[in-house]
Amino acid sequence: MQTAPKKVINAWAMYDWANSTYNLVITTTFFPIYFTTVTKHAFGSENVPLLGRTFINSSLYDYTLAAAYFIIALLYPVLTSIADTRGNKKNFMRFFCYMGAIGCSALYFFHGDNIWVGIIAFMMAAAGYVGSLVFYNAFLPEIALPQDQDRISAKGFSFGYIGSVIMQLIGFVLVLLLADNPDYLGPRITFLLVGIWWAGFAQITFARVPEVKRNNATTGNVFKNGFQAVKKVYAEVKNMPVLKRYLRGFFFYSMGVQTVMLAATIFGSKLLQLKDTKLIITVVIIQLVAIPGAILMSRLSNIFGNLKVLMGVIVFWILICIAAYFTADYKMKGGNPEYFFYGLSVAVGLVMGGIQSLSRSTYSKLMPETKDTASFFSYYDLTEKIAIVIGMLAFGYIEELTGNMQNSVLSLIVFFVIGFIWLFSALKKQQSLTVKA
């Protein structure tokens, strides 16, 4: 095997360009603000009635996202088993891509009081995004040698940041031009365009990234085969001490990282009460800073090693959470936290892309040589998605329990600390095995 030609690598990275618009425009910027704004306008307060009880609208947003991730996590074993045994990862990637794109565009029809339209469309978009990623990630070890995977993984994230910023700026212009529209037409048209962008640019990936042919196609009960595949991967991971410890660390620090990224806009909008336009500009800055951040993490990993760099980045994330807590405290005491928030945003941008890119390539390096790449990356994504479910549920529940999102932010430090401990354990085990060898 050798690393694929540049044309194939760029085509693979273009899927990041296509689907990252969902991650930035829908979950990070426009939709969190839109959801809390239109539901508050429709119901007259932040309390939203649903399923016989009342939710704080920001907590309902967290729960909806957690539910989407939980559903797709349950489906992962079945889907990736089919993909591995029949060599049709690309078909499943297409399915989830189109489902996510339709969900994004369908948010155009959500205007606050039709809460179920917003919830179902949002869940479709989220499920499509995370569902397609496992197949996208599984192509990485098939198109790149281990020594090239950090660089190529970072390239994918860089493509994603560039593409999503372009779509973000288009949405920002629409919001400004249609600022006086009483039906919030600016963000709604943006949601529609995100779906078109996602499905449209994904065609480059589908056309140019080759599918590995399987000569040992199997049949049988896909549910049984799927969970047997998870059991098989678990059995292999259990006997790989470094990978086992790494995944445990990844599980806990992902709770913190992903929750920060998914809840940051609501934090700035609701708790710090920053204007929408300032939040949108801030998120654009985050994405631009994240590009050199991802490249920097890749280069540092070549010097110090993946695990050491990840541990350093986690310490940085802990400092970000502490700073965010005191920024909110400063706001509650009557101060203007705007510039503190900008500083926090730059800090998040520096490590946001790097930790995701390096986490993916670290796993790719530590996993054994296998043809069942989709099953192994299913296990990786299953770990991450369950972590997101727990992180988002905890974040929303602590806000409802204490009545203050500030406490939710502080609680994330626990996840980062546990993740750091497991990564330290993985590093020590790796070093001891190297000495023995």
VEXDREN-2710 file (C-alpha; in Angstrom, 1 decimal):
% VEXDREN-2710
k/r/px/py/pz
1/MET/0.0/0.0/0.0
2/GLN/1.1/3.6/-0.6
3/THR/-0.5/7.0/0.1
4/ALA/-3.1/7.8/-2.5
5/PRO/-2.4/10.5/-5.2
6/LYS/-3.0/14.2/-4.3
7/LYS/-6.3/14.2/-6.3
8/VAL/-7.8/11.5/-4.1
9/ILE/-6.5/13.1/-0.9
10/ASN/-8.1/16.4/-1.8
11/ALA/-11.3/14.7/-2.8
12/TRP/-11.4/13.0/0.6
13/ALA/-10.7/16.3/2.4
14/MET/-13.5/17.9/0.3
15/TYR/-16.1/16.0/2.4
16/ASP/-14.9/18.0/5.4
17/TRP/-15.4/21.2/3.3
18/ALA/-19.0/20.0/2.5
19/ASN/-20.2/18.8/5.9
20/SER/-18.4/21.2/8.2
21/THR/-20.9/23.9/7.2
22/TYR/-23.4/21.9/9.3
23/ASN/-21.1/21.8/12.3
24/LEU/-20.3/25.5/12.1
25/VAL/-23.5/27.2/10.8
26/ILE/-26.1/24.9/12.3
27/THR/-24.7/23.7/15.7
28/THR/-22.1/26.3/16.4
29/THR/-23.5/29.6/15.3
30/PHE/-26.9/30.3/13.7
31/PHE/-29.2/27.6/14.9
32/PRO/-28.5/27.7/18.7
33/ILE/-29.2/31.5/18.7
34/TYR/-32.2/31.0/16.4
35/PHE/-33.6/28.1/18.4
36/THR/-33.5/30.0/21.7
37/THR/-34.8/33.2/20.1
38/VAL/-37.8/31.9/18.2
39/THR/-38.9/29.6/21.0
40/LYS/-38.7/32.4/23.5
41/HIS/-40.7/34.6/21.1
42/ALA/-43.3/31.9/20.4
43/PHE/-43.9/30.8/24.0
44/GLY/-43.3/34.1/25.8
45/SER/-40.4/32.9/28.0
46/GLU/-37.4/30.5/28.0
47/ASN/-39.7/27.7/29.2
48/VAL/-40.9/25.5/26.4
49/PRO/-43.7/22.9/26.9
50/LEU/-43.0/19.5/25.4
51/LEU/-44.1/15.9/26.2
52/GLY/-46.1/16.9/29.2
53/ARG/-43.4/18.9/31.0
54/THR/-41.6/22.2/30.6
55/PHE/-37.9/22.6/29.5
56/ILE/-35.6/25.6/29.5
57/ASN/-35.1/26.2/25.8
58/SER/-31.3/26.0/25.9
59/SER/-31.5/22.7/27.9
60/LEU/-34.0/21.4/25.4
61/TYR/-31.5/22.2/22.6
62/ASP/-28.9/20.1/24.5
63/TYR/-31.2/17.2/25.0
64/THR/-32.3/17.2/21.4
65/LEU/-28.7/17.0/20.2
66/ALA/-27.9/14.3/22.8
67/ALA/-30.9/12.2/21.6
68/ALA/-29.7/12.4/17.9
69/TYR/-26.2/11.3/18.8
70/PHE/-27.6/8.5/21.0
71/ILE/-29.8/7.1/18.2
72/ILE/-27.0/7.1/15.7
73/ALA/-24.6/5.6/18.2
74/LEU/-26.9/2.6/18.6
75/LEU/-27.0/2.2/14.8
76/TYR/-23.2/2.4/14.3
77/PRO/-22.4/-1.3/14.8
78/VAL/-25.0/-2.4/12.3
79/LEU/-24.1/0.1/9.7
80/THR/-20.4/-0.3/9.8
81/SER/-20.6/-4.1/9.8
82/ILE/-22.6/-3.9/6.6
83/ALA/-20.0/-1.5/5.1
84/ASP/-17.0/-3.6/6.1
85/THR/-18.4/-6.9/4.9
86/ARG/-19.9/-5.7/1.7
87/GLY/-17.4/-3.0/0.7
88/ASN/-20.1/-0.2/0.4
89/LYS/-18.9/2.5/2.8
90/LYS/-19.6/5.1/0.2
91/ASN/-23.2/4.1/-0.2
92/PHE/-23.9/4.5/3.5
93/MET/-21.9/7.8/3.5
94/ARG/-24.2/9.0/0.8
95/PHE/-27.3/8.1/2.7
96/PHE/-26.4/9.9/5.8
97/CYS/-25.0/12.9/3.8
98/TYR/-28.3/13.3/2.1
99/MET/-30.3/12.8/5.3
100/GLY/-28.3/15.4/7.1
101/ALA/-28.5/17.8/4.1
102/ILE/-32.3/17.5/4.0
103/GLY/-32.5/18.0/7.8
104/CYS/-30.5/21.2/7.5
105/SER/-32.7/22.6/4.7
106/ALA/-35.9/21.5/6.5
107/LEU/-35.0/23.9/9.3
108/TYR/-36.2/26.7/6.9
109/PHE/-39.8/25.7/7.9
110/PHE/-39.2/25.9/11.7
111/HIS/-40.4/29.2/13.1
112/GLY/-40.7/28.6/16.9
113/ASP/-44.2/27.4/17.8
114/ASN/-44.0/24.3/15.5
115/ILE/-41.4/22.9/17.9
116/TRP/-41.5/19.3/16.6
117/VAL/-40.5/20.5/13.1
118/GLY/-37.4/22.0/14.6
119/ILE/-36.6/19.0/16.7
120/ILE/-37.0/16.4/14.0
121/ALA/-35.2/18.4/11.3
122/PHE/-32.3/19.2/13.8
123/MET/-32.1/15.5/14.8
124/MET/-32.0/14.5/11.1
125/ALA/-29.2/16.9/10.4
126/ALA/-27.2/15.8/13.5
127/ALA/-27.7/12.1/12.8
128/GLY/-26.7/12.6/9.1
129/TYR/-23.6/14.4/10.2
130/VAL/-22.3/11.9/12.7
131/GLY/-23.6/8.9/10.7
132/SER/-21.6/9.9/7.6
133/LEU/-18.4/10.7/9.6
134/VAL/-17.7/7.1/10.6
135/PHE/-17.5/6.1/6.9
136/TYR/-15.5/9.2/6.0
137/ASN/-13.0/8.5/8.8
138/ALA/-12.7/4.9/7.8
139/PHE/-11.3/5.9/4.4
140/LEU/-8.3/7.5/6.1
141/PRO/-6.2/4.4/6.7
142/GLU/-7.2/3.2/3.2
143/ILE/-5.8/6.2/1.4
144/ALA/-2.8/7.2/3.6
145/LEU/0.2/5.4/5.2
146/PRO/0.5/5.8/9.0
147/GLN/3.3/8.4/8.7
148/ASP/1.1/10.6/6.4
149/GLN/-2.1/10.3/8.5
150/ASP/-1.5/13.2/10.9
151/ARG/-0.9/15.5/7.9
152/ILE/-3.8/14.3/5.8
153/SER/-6.2/14.3/8.8
154/ALA/-5.2/17.9/9.5
155/LYS/-5.7/18.7/5.9
156/GLY/-9.3/17.5/6.1
157/PHE/-10.0/19.7/9.1
158/SER/-8.4/22.7/7.4
159/PHE/-10.6/22.2/4.3
160/GLY/-13.5/22.0/6.6
161/TYR/-12.7/25.3/8.3
162/ILE/-12.2/27.1/5.1
163/GLY/-15.4/25.8/3.5
164/SER/-17.5/26.4/6.6
165/VAL/-16.2/30.0/7.0
166/ILE/-17.2/30.8/3.5
167/MET/-20.8/29.5/4.2
168/GLN/-20.7/31.3/7.5
169/LEU/-19.9/34.6/5.8
170/ILE/-22.7/34.1/3.3
171/GLY/-25.1/33.5/6.1
172/PHE/-23.8/36.5/8.0
173/VAL/-24.5/38.7/4.9
174/LEU/-28.0/37.3/4.6
175/VAL/-28.7/38.0/8.3
176/LEU/-27.6/41.6/8.0
177/LEU/-29.5/42.2/4.8
178/LEU/-32.7/40.7/6.2
179/ALA/-32.3/41.9/9.8
180/ASP/-35.6/43.7/9.7
181/ASN/-37.6/40.7/8.5
182/PRO/-40.1/39.7/11.1
183/ASP/-40.0/36.0/10.0
184/TYR/-36.2/35.6/10.6
185/LEU/-35.8/35.0/6.9
186/GLY/-32.0/35.5/7.0
187/PRO/-31.1/32.5/9.2
188/ARG/-33.8/30.4/7.6
189/ILE/-32.4/30.9/4.1
190/THR/-29.0/30.1/5.5
191/PHE/-30.2/26.7/6.8
192/LEU/-31.6/26.0/3.4
193/LEU/-28.3/26.8/1.7
194/VAL/-26.3/24.7/4.1
195/GLY/-28.2/21.6/3.0
196/ILE/-27.5/22.4/-0.7
197/TRP/-23.8/23.1/0.0
198/TRP/-23.4/19.9/1.9
199/ALA/-24.9/17.6/-0.7
200/GLY/-23.4/19.5/-3.6
201/PHE/-19.8/19.5/-2.6
202/ALA/-20.0/15.9/-1.3
203/GLN/-20.3/14.8/-5.0
204/ILE/-16.5/15.5/-5.4
205/THR/-15.8/13.0/-2.7
206/PHE/-18.2/10.4/-4.0
207/ALA/-16.8/10.7/-7.5
208/ARG/-13.1/10.5/-6.8
209/VAL/-12.4/8.5/-3.6
210/PRO/-12.1/4.8/-4.5
211/GLU/-14.0/2.1/-2.7
212/VAL/-12.0/-0.9/-1.5
213/LYS/-13.5/-4.0/-3.1
214/ARG/-14.4/-6.9/-0.8
215/ASN/-14.1/-10.4/-2.1
216/ASN/-15.4/-12.0/1.0
217/ALA/-18.9/-10.5/1.1
218/THR/-21.1/-12.0/3.8
219/THR/-24.8/-12.3/4.4
220/GLY/-26.9/-13.0/7.4
221/ASN/-28.5/-11.0/10.2
222/VAL/-27.1/-7.6/10.0
223/PHE/-28.0/-6.8/13.6
224/LYS/-26.2/-9.9/14.9
225/ASN/-23.2/-9.3/12.6
226/GLY/-23.0/-5.7/13.7
227/PHE/-22.9/-6.3/17.4
228/GLN/-20.6/-9.2/16.9
229/ALA/-18.2/-6.9/15.1
230/VAL/-18.3/-4.5/18.1
231/LYS/-17.6/-7.4/20.4
232/LYS/-14.7/-8.4/18.2
233/VAL/-13.2/-4.9/18.2
234/TYR/-13.7/-4.7/21.9
235/ALA/-11.9/-8.0/22.5
236/GLU/-9.0/-6.8/20.4
237/VAL/-8.8/-3.4/22.1
238/LYS/-8.9/-5.1/25.5
239/ASN/-5.7/-6.9/24.7
240/MET/-3.9/-3.7/23.4
241/PRO/-3.0/-1.8/26.6
242/VAL/-2.0/1.5/25.0
243/LEU/-5.0/1.7/22.7
244/LYS/-7.3/0.7/25.6
245/ARG/-6.0/3.4/27.8
246/TYR/-6.0/6.0/25.0
247/LEU/-9.7/5.3/24.2
248/ARG/-10.7/5.7/27.9
249/GLY/-8.9/9.1/27.9
250/PHE/-10.5/10.0/24.6
251/PHE/-13.9/9.1/26.0
252/PHE/-13.7/11.5/28.9
253/TYR/-11.9/14.5/27.3
254/SER/-14.4/14.2/24.4
255/MET/-17.2/14.9/26.8
256/GLY/-15.6/18.2/27.6
257/VAL/-14.3/19.2/24.1
258/GLN/-17.5/18.5/22.2
259/THR/-19.8/20.0/24.8
260/VAL/-17.7/23.2/24.8
261/MET/-17.9/23.5/21.0
262/LEU/-21.6/22.6/20.9
263/ALA/-22.7/24.9/23.7
264/ALA/-20.3/27.8/23.2
265/THR/-22.7/30.0/21.2
266/ILE/-25.6/29.6/23.6
267/PHE/-23.1/30.4/26.4
268/GLY/-22.2/33.7/24.7
269/SER/-25.7/34.6/23.7
270/LYS/-27.7/33.6/26.8
271/LEU/-25.2/33.9/29.7
272/LEU/-23.0/36.8/28.5
273/GLN/-25.8/38.4/26.5
274/LEU/-23.6/39.3/23.5
275/LYS/-25.3/40.5/20.3
276/ASP/-25.8/37.9/17.5
277/THR/-23.6/39.8/15.0
278/LYS/-20.7/39.8/17.4
279/LEU/-21.1/36.1/18.1
280/ILE/-21.1/35.3/14.4
281/ILE/-17.9/37.3/13.8
282/THR/-16.3/35.6/16.8
283/VAL/-17.1/32.1/15.4
284/VAL/-15.5/33.1/12.1
285/ILE/-12.4/34.1/13.9
286/ILE/-12.4/30.8/15.8
287/GLN/-12.5/28.9/12.5
288/LEU/-9.7/31.0/11.0
289/VAL/-7.5/30.5/14.0
290/ALA/-8.3/26.7/14.0
291/ILE/-6.6/26.2/10.6
292/PRO/-3.1/27.0/11.8
293/GLY/-4.0/25.4/15.1
294/ALA/-4.6/22.0/13.4
295/ILE/-1.4/22.3/11.4
296/LEU/0.5/23.3/14.5
297/MET/-0.7/20.2/16.5
298/SER/0.3/18.0/13.6
299/ARG/3.8/19.4/13.6
300/LEU/4.2/19.3/17.4
301/SER/3.1/15.6/17.3
302/ASN/6.0/14.8/15.0
303/ILE/8.4/16.4/17.6
304/PHE/6.9/15.3/20.9
305/GLY/4.6/12.4/20.1
306/ASN/0.8/12.3/19.9
307/LEU/0.0/11.5/23.5
308/LYS/2.2/14.2/25.0
309/VAL/0.7/16.8/22.7
310/LEU/-2.8/15.7/23.5
311/MET/-2.1/15.9/27.2
312/GLY/-0.8/19.5/26.8
313/VAL/-3.9/20.4/24.9
314/ILE/-6.2/19.0/27.6
315/VAL/-4.5/21.2/30.2
316/PHE/-5.1/24.2/27.9
317/TRP/-8.8/23.2/27.7
318/ILE/-9.0/23.1/31.5
319/LEU/-7.7/26.6/31.6
320/ILE/-10.3/27.6/29.0
321/CYS/-13.1/26.3/31.2
322/ILE/-11.8/28.1/34.3
323/ALA/-11.5/31.3/32.3
324/ALA/-15.1/30.9/30.9
325/TYR/-16.4/30.4/34.5
326/PHE/-14.8/33.7/35.7
327/THR/-15.9/35.5/32.5
328/ALA/-19.5/34.6/33.3
329/ASP/-18.9/35.6/36.9
330/TYR/-17.6/39.0/35.8
331/LYS/-20.8/39.5/33.7
332/MET/-23.0/38.7/36.7
333/LYS/-21.2/41.4/38.7
334/GLY/-22.1/44.0/36.1
335/GLY/-18.9/43.9/34.0
336/ASN/-18.6/43.9/30.1
337/PRO/-17.2/40.4/29.2
338/GLU/-17.1/41.0/25.5
339/TYR/-13.3/41.2/25.1
340/PHE/-12.8/38.3/27.5
341/PHE/-15.1/36.2/25.3
342/TYR/-13.0/37.2/22.3
343/GLY/-9.9/36.0/24.0
344/LEU/-11.5/32.8/25.0
345/SER/-12.7/32.3/21.4
346/VAL/-9.2/32.6/20.1
347/ALA/-7.9/30.1/22.7
348/VAL/-10.6/27.6/21.7
349/GLY/-9.8/28.1/18.0
350/LEU/-6.2/27.2/18.6
351/VAL/-6.9/23.8/20.1
352/MET/-10.3/23.0/18.7
353/GLY/-9.2/21.6/15.3
354/GLY/-5.9/20.3/16.7
355/ILE/-7.4/18.0/19.3
356/GLN/-10.0/16.6/16.9
357/SER/-7.5/16.0/14.1
358/LEU/-4.8/14.6/16.4
359/SER/-7.3/12.3/18.2
360/ARG/-8.4/10.8/14.9
361/SER/-4.9/10.2/13.6
362/THR/-3.7/8.9/17.0
363/TYR/-6.4/6.2/17.0
364/SER/-5.5/5.4/13.4
365/LYS/-1.9/4.8/14.4
366/LEU/-2.6/2.8/17.5
367/MET/-5.2/0.5/16.0
368/PRO/-4.0/-2.9/14.5
369/GLU/-3.6/-3.5/10.8
370/THR/-7.0/-4.7/9.6
371/LYS/-9.3/-4.7/6.6
372/ASP/-12.2/-3.9/9.0
373/THR/-11.4/-0.2/9.1
374/ALA/-15.1/0.8/9.3
375/SER/-15.7/-1.4/12.3
376/PHE/-12.7/0.0/14.2
377/PHE/-13.7/3.6/13.4
378/SER/-17.2/2.7/14.3
379/TYR/-15.9/1.8/17.8
380/TYR/-14.0/5.1/17.9
381/ASP/-17.0/7.1/16.8
382/LEU/-19.3/5.1/19.1
383/THR/-17.0/6.1/22.0
384/GLU/-17.0/9.8/21.0
385/LYS/-20.8/10.0/20.4
386/ILE/-21.7/8.3/23.7
387/ALA/-19.3/10.8/25.3
388/ILE/-21.2/13.7/23.6
389/VAL/-24.5/12.3/24.8
390/ILE/-23.3/12.2/28.4
391/GLY/-21.6/15.6/28.1
392/MET/-24.6/17.4/26.6
393/LEU/-27.1/15.7/29.0
394/ALA/-24.9/16.7/32.0
395/PHE/-24.5/20.3/30.7
396/GLY/-28.2/20.7/30.2
397/TYR/-29.2/19.0/33.4
398/ILE/-26.8/20.9/35.6
399/GLU/-28.2/24.2/34.1
400/GLU/-31.8/23.1/34.9
401/LEU/-30.8/21.8/38.4
402/THR/-28.9/24.9/39.4
403/GLY/-30.6/27.5/37.2
404/ASN/-27.2/28.7/36.0
405/MET/-25.2/27.6/32.9
406/GLN/-22.0/28.9/34.6
407/ASN/-22.0/25.8/36.8
408/SER/-22.4/23.6/33.8
409/VAL/-19.2/25.1/32.3
410/LEU/-17.2/24.4/35.5
411/SER/-18.4/20.8/35.7
412/LEU/-16.7/20.0/32.4
413/ILE/-13.3/20.3/34.1
414/VAL/-13.9/16.9/35.8
415/PHE/-14.2/15.2/32.3
416/PHE/-10.9/16.8/31.2
417/VAL/-9.0/15.8/34.3
418/ILE/-10.1/12.1/34.1
419/GLY/-9.2/12.1/30.4
420/PHE/-5.7/13.5/31.2
421/ILE/-5.1/10.8/33.8
422/TRP/-5.9/8.0/31.3
423/LEU/-3.7/9.6/28.6
424/PHE/-0.9/9.8/31.1
425/SER/-1.4/6.1/31.8
426/ALA/-1.4/5.3/28.1
427/LEU/1.9/7.2/27.6
428/LYS/3.6/5.4/30.5
429/LYS/2.4/2.0/29.1
430/GLN/3.7/3.0/25.6
431/GLN/7.1/4.0/27.0
432/SER/7.4/0.8/29.1
433/LEU/6.5/-1.4/26.0
434/THR/9.1/0.5/23.9
435/VAL/11.8/-0.1/26.5
436/LYS/11.0/-3.8/26.6
437/ALA/11.1/-4.0/22.8
END
